[in-house]
């Protein structure tokens, strides 16, 4: 009797699967056909978009909105498909899946969240091959409506299964007010609370930054040059961050609800990231986990503390292997690390400090070329410790 029941259930499942409608195929050779394929997900269900041209270049920015169901983009093996002035918006409950290598280019004129990709809460985006984003950004034109995520703005789930490369992603501001304009957060990637970004292969993020263009020229803007996260970000393979810049957290800004994890196969390298505020490379208010080796080289806080890492009062850090701090600099305390006494337990046990220094410190007011600890457990509000 049990075998008959199991067989009946299996047959029913197969029957149901057979009745499921296959995705509707649509050829895509231009911007209009790409838009039509996305819109069709609201009327015909899942859509399989077959890219028949290697380049989809639009004269003006095209926002490709996926309202529901799934849009899957596929193409020929061995071809990298190029999109210029194309961005995707994945609505709640919808899915974007891209099975081929893609390159995105454009400019920094869009007044939107997410220059390449905007995933709403409940939406999902999955890239099965390599992704490149170059020279794209978003513009803030109203201080009451800041625009975040120069390349990616995520409130849902984004998964990169191939190599990921971002170069020159920016949040800018064209407000003509002297030293008032502020660019948005997360020039490369903005990741919201309860949102998640997963990198399964190697990551490189270069020259991403926040820039308000004022009447006095370019001044560093808001936080998180490469990544700003109030949610979770996971790296499974090596990650390289070079020449990224923001007000705080030139490479990474981790909020109080944020968790950034470099897992056991992910070596992290930070080179020449900077910002005027605290945490020239990383500003951490949440949780930072590094399970492989990490290298911080020439991180700079040009008008603050913690040239390579600044840690907020409720933050946590986990370091499993050796961490190198080389050539870190700040104009205030802690050229390598700035941290509260209550968080001293989270400092790396296996760390190497070389050639870190405090700039413009002729009167000796600012302390600790390596690690500055706010407080010493005595209760004296002026107390501090220099480590190691």
C-alpha positions as CSV (number, residue, x, y, z in Angstrom):
1,X,0.0,0.0,0.0
2,X,2.8,2.4,0.9
3,X,4.5,1.7,-2.5
4,X,1.3,2.5,-4.3
5,X,0.9,5.7,-2.4
6,X,4.5,6.8,-3.1
7,X,4.1,6.0,-6.8
8,X,0.9,8.0,-6.9
9,X,2.6,11.0,-5.3
10,X,5.5,10.8,-7.7
11,X,3.2,10.5,-10.7
12,X,1.3,13.6,-9.5
13,X,4.5,15.5,-9.0
14,X,5.7,14.7,-12.5
15,X,2.3,15.6,-14.0
16,X,2.4,18.9,-12.2
17,X,5.9,19.6,-13.4
18,X,4.8,18.7,-17.0
19,X,1.9,21.2,-16.8
20,X,4.2,24.1,-15.7
21,X,4.5,26.5,-18.6
22,X,7.9,26.7,-20.1
23,X,9.5,30.2,-20.2
24,X,8.5,32.2,-23.2
25,X,11.5,32.6,-25.6
26,X,12.2,36.0,-27.0
27,X,15.1,37.2,-29.1
28,X,16.8,40.3,-27.9
29,X,18.9,42.4,-30.3
30,X,18.3,46.0,-29.2
31,X,17.1,48.1,-26.3
32,X,13.4,48.0,-27.3
33,X,13.4,44.2,-27.4
34,X,15.2,44.0,-24.0
35,X,12.5,46.3,-22.5
36,X,9.7,44.2,-24.1
37,X,11.1,41.0,-22.7
38,X,11.1,42.4,-19.2
39,X,7.6,43.8,-19.5
40,X,6.4,40.5,-20.8
41,X,7.0,38.8,-17.4
42,X,3.9,40.6,-16.2
43,X,1.7,39.0,-19.0
44,X,3.2,35.7,-20.1
45,X,5.1,34.6,-17.0
46,X,8.7,33.6,-17.1
47,X,10.7,34.8,-20.1
48,X,13.9,33.4,-21.6
49,X,15.6,36.3,-23.4
50,X,18.1,35.0,-26.0
51,X,20.7,37.7,-26.7
52,X,21.4,37.6,-30.5
53,X,23.6,40.7,-30.6
54,X,26.8,41.1,-28.6
55,X,26.2,44.8,-27.9
56,X,23.0,46.4,-26.5
57,X,23.8,50.1,-26.6
58,X,21.1,52.6,-25.8
59,X,21.1,56.3,-26.9
60,X,19.7,57.3,-23.5
61,X,19.6,55.5,-20.2
62,X,17.1,52.6,-20.3
63,X,15.6,51.3,-17.0
64,X,14.6,47.7,-17.6
65,X,12.0,46.9,-15.0
66,X,11.1,43.3,-14.2
67,X,7.7,43.5,-12.5
68,X,7.2,39.9,-11.6
69,X,8.2,36.3,-12.4
70,X,11.6,35.7,-13.9
71,X,13.6,37.2,-16.8
72,X,16.5,34.9,-17.8
73,X,19.1,36.2,-20.2
74,X,21.2,33.7,-22.2
75,X,23.4,33.7,-25.3
76,X,26.2,31.9,-27.1
77,X,29.0,30.2,-25.3
78,X,32.3,32.2,-25.2
79,X,30.7,35.5,-25.9
80,X,30.8,38.5,-23.5
81,X,27.7,40.6,-23.9
82,X,28.0,44.4,-23.5
83,X,25.4,46.8,-22.3
84,X,25.7,50.6,-22.4
85,X,23.3,52.8,-20.6
86,X,21.2,49.9,-19.5
87,X,20.1,49.3,-15.9
88,X,17.9,46.6,-14.4
89,X,15.2,47.1,-11.7
90,X,14.0,43.9,-10.0
91,X,10.7,44.4,-8.3
92,X,9.6,42.5,-5.1
93,X,9.0,38.9,-6.0
94,X,10.7,39.1,-9.4
95,X,13.9,37.4,-10.4
96,X,16.7,38.4,-12.9
97,X,19.0,35.7,-14.0
98,X,21.9,36.3,-16.3
99,X,23.7,33.1,-17.6
100,X,26.4,34.8,-19.8
101,X,29.4,37.1,-19.1
102,X,28.3,40.7,-19.2
103,X,29.9,44.2,-19.2
104,X,28.1,47.3,-18.2
105,X,29.2,50.9,-19.2
106,X,27.6,54.3,-19.1
107,X,27.9,57.6,-17.3
108,X,27.0,59.3,-14.0
109,X,24.0,61.3,-14.9
110,X,21.1,59.1,-13.6
111,X,19.1,60.5,-10.7
112,X,18.2,57.0,-9.3
113,X,19.2,54.4,-6.8
114,X,21.6,51.9,-8.4
115,X,23.2,52.8,-11.7
116,X,23.3,49.3,-13.0
117,X,21.1,47.2,-10.7
118,X,18.3,48.0,-8.3
119,X,16.9,45.0,-6.4
120,X,13.9,45.7,-4.2
121,X,13.1,43.9,-1.0
122,X,11.9,40.4,-2.0
123,X,13.6,40.6,-5.4
124,X,16.5,38.5,-6.5
125,X,19.3,38.8,-9.0
126,X,21.7,36.0,-10.0
127,X,24.6,36.3,-12.3
128,X,26.1,32.9,-13.3
129,X,29.2,34.2,-15.1
130,X,31.5,37.2,-14.9
131,X,30.2,40.7,-14.4
132,X,32.0,44.0,-15.1
133,X,30.8,47.5,-14.3
134,X,32.8,50.5,-15.5
135,X,32.4,54.2,-15.2
136,X,28.8,54.3,-13.9
137,X,27.3,56.3,-11.2
138,X,24.2,58.1,-9.8
139,X,23.6,61.8,-9.2
140,X,22.1,63.5,-6.1
141,X,20.3,66.7,-7.1
142,X,18.3,67.2,-3.9
143,X,19.7,66.9,-0.4
144,X,16.3,65.7,0.8
145,X,16.5,62.7,-1.7
146,X,20.0,61.3,-1.6
147,X,20.7,58.7,-4.3
148,X,22.8,55.7,-3.2
149,X,24.5,52.8,-4.9
150,X,26.6,54.1,-7.8
151,X,26.5,50.7,-9.5
152,X,24.3,48.4,-7.3
153,X,21.5,49.2,-4.9
154,X,20.2,46.1,-3.1
155,X,17.4,45.6,-0.7
156,X,16.9,42.0,-1.6
157,X,19.3,39.2,-2.7
158,X,22.1,39.5,-5.2
159,X,24.4,36.6,-6.1
160,X,27.5,36.8,-8.3
161,X,28.7,33.3,-9.2
162,X,31.4,34.4,-11.6
163,X,34.2,37.0,-11.1
164,X,33.1,40.5,-10.3
165,X,34.9,43.7,-11.3
166,X,33.8,47.2,-10.6
167,X,35.8,50.3,-11.8
168,X,35.0,53.9,-11.3
169,X,31.6,53.4,-9.8
170,X,30.6,56.7,-8.2
171,X,27.9,58.6,-6.4
172,X,28.1,62.2,-7.3
173,X,26.3,65.4,-6.5
174,X,25.7,68.3,-8.9
175,X,24.1,70.6,-6.4
176,X,25.6,74.1,-6.8
177,X,26.1,74.9,-3.1
178,X,29.4,75.7,-1.7
179,X,30.5,72.8,0.6
180,X,27.0,71.7,1.2
181,X,26.5,69.1,-1.6
182,X,26.8,65.5,-0.4
183,X,26.9,62.4,-2.6
184,X,25.1,59.3,-1.7
185,X,26.5,56.2,0.1
186,X,27.9,53.1,-1.5
187,X,29.6,54.3,-4.7
188,X,30.1,50.7,-5.8
189,X,27.4,48.8,-3.9
190,X,24.8,49.9,-1.4
191,X,23.4,46.9,0.6
192,X,20.4,47.5,2.9
193,X,19.3,46.1,6.2
194,X,18.2,42.4,5.8
195,X,19.6,42.4,2.3
196,X,22.3,40.0,1.1
197,X,25.1,40.1,-1.5
198,X,27.1,36.9,-2.2
199,X,30.4,36.8,-4.2
200,X,31.3,33.2,-5.1
201,X,34.4,34.0,-7.2
202,X,37.2,36.6,-7.1
203,X,36.2,40.3,-6.6
204,X,38.1,43.5,-7.6
205,X,36.8,47.0,-7.0
206,X,38.9,49.9,-8.1
207,X,38.5,53.7,-8.0
208,X,35.0,53.7,-6.7
209,X,34.1,56.8,-4.7
210,X,31.6,59.4,-3.5
211,X,32.0,62.8,-5.0
212,X,29.9,66.0,-4.6
213,X,30.8,68.4,-7.4
214,X,30.6,71.8,-5.7
215,X,31.6,75.3,-6.8
216,X,34.9,74.6,-5.0
217,X,35.6,71.5,-7.0
218,X,35.4,67.8,-5.9
219,X,35.2,67.0,-2.2
220,X,34.8,63.6,-0.7
221,X,31.2,62.9,-0.1
222,X,29.4,60.2,2.0
223,X,30.3,56.7,3.2
224,X,31.5,53.4,1.7
225,X,33.5,54.0,-1.4
226,X,33.4,50.4,-2.7
227,X,30.7,48.9,-0.4
228,X,28.2,50.4,2.1
229,X,26.3,47.6,4.0
230,X,23.7,47.5,6.6
231,X,23.0,43.9,5.6
232,X,25.2,40.9,4.9
233,X,28.0,40.6,2.3
234,X,29.9,37.3,1.9
235,X,33.2,36.7,-0.1
236,X,34.1,33.1,-1.0
237,X,37.3,33.9,-2.9
238,X,40.0,36.5,-3.0
239,X,38.9,40.2,-2.9
240,X,41.0,43.2,-4.0
241,X,40.1,46.8,-3.2
242,X,42.3,49.6,-4.6
243,X,42.1,53.4,-4.7
244,X,38.5,53.6,-3.4
245,X,37.5,56.8,-1.6
246,X,34.7,58.1,0.6
247,X,34.2,60.3,3.6
248,X,34.4,57.3,5.9
249,X,35.2,53.8,4.9
250,X,37.1,54.4,1.7
251,X,36.7,50.7,0.8
252,X,34.0,49.4,3.2
253,X,31.5,51.0,5.6
254,X,29.7,48.4,7.8
255,X,26.6,49.6,9.7
256,X,25.5,48.5,13.1
257,X,23.3,45.8,11.5
258,X,25.9,44.9,8.9
259,X,27.9,41.8,8.6
260,X,30.8,41.5,6.1
261,X,32.5,38.1,5.9
262,X,35.7,37.0,4.1
263,X,35.4,33.2,4.3
264,X,38.2,30.7,4.5
265,X,39.3,30.8,0.8
266,X,39.0,34.6,0.6
267,X,42.2,36.5,1.0
268,X,41.5,40.2,1.4
269,X,43.8,42.9,0.0
270,X,43.3,46.6,0.5
271,X,45.6,49.0,-1.3
272,X,45.6,52.8,-1.2
273,X,42.0,53.3,-0.1
274,X,41.3,56.6,1.7
275,X,38.9,59.2,3.1
276,X,39.0,62.4,5.2
277,X,37.0,60.8,8.1
278,X,37.6,57.9,10.3
279,X,38.4,54.5,8.7
280,X,40.4,55.4,5.6
281,X,39.9,51.8,4.4
282,X,37.2,50.3,6.7
283,X,34.8,51.9,9.0
284,X,33.1,49.2,11.1
285,X,30.1,49.7,13.3
286,X,28.9,46.1,12.8
287,X,30.6,42.8,12.3
288,X,33.8,42.1,10.2
289,X,35.0,38.5,9.8
290,X,38.3,37.6,8.1
291,X,39.0,33.9,8.0
292,X,42.0,34.1,5.7
293,X,44.9,36.4,5.5
294,X,44.4,40.1,5.0
295,X,46.7,42.9,3.9
296,X,46.1,46.6,4.5
297,X,48.5,48.8,2.5
298,X,48.7,52.6,2.5
299,X,45.2,53.2,3.8
300,X,44.8,56.9,4.7
301,X,42.5,58.9,6.9
302,X,43.4,62.4,5.7
303,X,41.6,64.3,8.4
304,X,40.6,61.6,11.0
305,X,41.6,58.5,12.9
306,X,42.1,54.9,11.9
307,X,44.0,55.1,8.6
308,X,43.2,51.4,7.9
309,X,40.4,50.5,10.3
310,X,38.1,52.5,12.6
311,X,35.8,50.5,14.9
312,X,32.6,51.8,16.4
313,X,31.7,51.2,20.1
314,X,29.4,48.2,19.4
315,X,31.4,46.6,16.6
316,X,32.9,43.2,16.5
317,X,35.8,41.7,14.5
318,X,37.1,38.2,13.9
319,X,40.6,37.6,12.5
320,X,41.7,33.9,12.0
321,X,45.0,34.3,10.2
322,X,47.7,36.9,9.8
323,X,46.8,40.5,9.1
324,X,49.4,43.0,7.7
325,X,49.1,46.7,8.3
326,X,51.8,48.4,6.2
327,X,52.1,52.2,5.5
328,X,48.8,53.1,7.1
329,X,48.5,56.7,8.0
330,X,46.1,59.2,9.7
331,X,46.2,62.8,10.7
332,X,44.8,61.9,14.1
333,X,44.9,58.8,16.4
334,X,45.8,55.3,15.4
335,X,47.4,55.2,11.9
336,X,46.5,51.5,11.6
337,X,43.5,50.9,13.9
338,X,41.3,53.1,16.0
339,X,39.2,51.2,18.5
340,X,37.3,51.5,21.9
341,X,38.7,49.8,25.0
342,X,35.6,47.6,25.3
343,X,36.4,46.1,21.9
344,X,40.1,45.3,22.4
345,X,39.4,41.6,22.5
346,X,38.5,41.8,18.8
347,X,42.0,43.0,17.7
348,X,43.9,40.5,15.6
349,X,46.2,38.3,17.6
350,X,48.4,37.5,14.6
351,X,49.2,40.9,13.2
352,X,52.2,42.6,11.6
353,X,52.6,46.4,11.8
354,X,55.2,48.1,9.6
355,X,55.8,51.7,8.6
356,X,52.5,53.1,9.9
357,X,52.6,56.8,10.8
358,X,50.7,59.9,11.9
359,X,50.9,62.9,9.5
360,X,51.5,66.5,10.6
361,X,52.0,65.6,14.2
362,X,54.9,67.9,15.1
363,X,53.5,68.8,18.5
364,X,52.9,65.1,19.4
365,X,49.2,65.7,20.2
366,X,48.0,62.7,18.2
367,X,49.0,59.3,19.5
368,X,49.7,55.7,18.4
369,X,51.2,54.9,15.0
370,X,49.7,51.4,15.1
371,X,46.7,50.9,17.4
372,X,45.0,53.6,19.4
373,X,42.6,52.4,22.1
374,X,40.1,54.8,23.5
375,X,40.2,54.4,27.2
376,X,42.1,51.9,29.4
377,X,39.4,50.6,31.7
378,X,40.2,53.1,34.5
379,X,37.2,55.3,33.9
380,X,39.4,58.3,33.1
381,X,37.7,59.9,30.1
382,X,41.1,61.1,28.8
383,X,42.7,57.7,29.1
384,X,44.0,55.8,26.1
385,X,46.4,53.0,25.2
386,X,48.9,52.5,22.4
387,X,49.2,48.9,21.1
388,X,50.9,46.5,20.4
